[in-house]
Amino acid sequence: MVARPLSPSAEDYLKAIYGLSENGEAASTSAIAESLAIQPPSVTEMIKRLAEAGLLEHEPHRGVRLTRPG
C-alpha cells in the first residue's frame, strides 16, 4: 500500500506502464524508457521503488505489470 502521495514522476511511470500493458502483456524496461524518453537505468530504479510500494509486479527479463493499487 502507498504510504505517501506519489511524485509526478512516479505517476508518469505508472501511466506509461498502463498504456504499454493495455494489451495484457508486461511492459519491458526498454519500452518504458522509450515511452518516457529516459535512460533504462533510471527506469530500473523507479521500477524497484514502485514494486516496493506494491504498485507493480516486476519479473526480471519479463517486464512489469501494474497491481490493483497501481
Helices and strands as residue ranges (DSSP letters): H 8-20, H 29-36, H 40-52, E 56-59, E 63-66
